[in-house]
Amino acid sequence: MAHRASQVAIKRCALGVMTKVPRAGNVKTRLTPPLTPIESAALSNCFLRDTAEAINEISRRTAVSGIGIFTPAGEEAWYRSILPDEFELVLQRGVNLGDRLINATKDILALGFESVCLVGSDSPTIPLHVYEQAVRWLEQAGDRIVLGPSDDGGYYLIGLKKSHSAIFQQIVWSTEQVLSQTLERAAEIGINVEILPRWYDVDDSVGLKRLCHDLFEPDSNTDGAYEAPHTRSYLEELLQSQGRAHLAKG
């Protein structure tokens, strides 16, 4: 797959978003209900677009490149229609999440970047200053790992300067143990860990209500949540439709 070598050469950090094509019934299944499978897939599409645009906004003022780490193979045209033009594409490799994260780290560092941050597309309101803090830490001398803890016990971001495969091994994925086990792996190999502010994934109705709170009650947003315009616009449509007002309550 072709990459813009000249662009990569002037960028020090890659911000890569792990993503799969949002098809109804295959994504955000814990949001059904209150959403239908089609609505969940459409919302997931909005999450991806907003996450990519947040990364692209940072790339305009810092030495960062955006990368879509995608699956399945053969969907490049779809991703190019969704992601910003500046984004590169890297195919996910591996059977489980740990393998895919290891391989994504190796593949991106092999392009010549000095560091890489991997994020999911489940947290469209991550504040821009959080991404920027991760990049600043990775620009400092010495090896280190950056972690963004999520409320469910996992992490929404992991940043590395080297492909430490051990960080992704012996992890019980999709459980509340992910962050603690990752910190254990880091301690075992003796690498410094920097911790970002806690944030949240939107995987269930609780996360959806918090998302609505962040987007529709900005006066109470003291954490600088990203405005996520695509997500906000789609949720406005749902909230205005009959029987959808409960999405923002709780």
ABEGO torsion letter per residue (X at the ends): XBBBAAAAAABABBBBBBBBBBBBGABGAAAOOABBAAAAAAAAAAAAAAAAAAAAAAAAABBBBBBBBBOBBGAAAAAAAABBAABBBBBBBEABAAAAAAAAAAAAAAAGBABBBBBBAABAABBAAAAAAAAAAAABBEBBBBBBBBAAGBBABBBBABBBAAAABGBBBGBAAAAAAAAAAAAAAGBBBBBBBBBBBBABAAAAAAAAAAAABAAABAAGBBAGAAAAAAAAAAAABBGAAAAABX
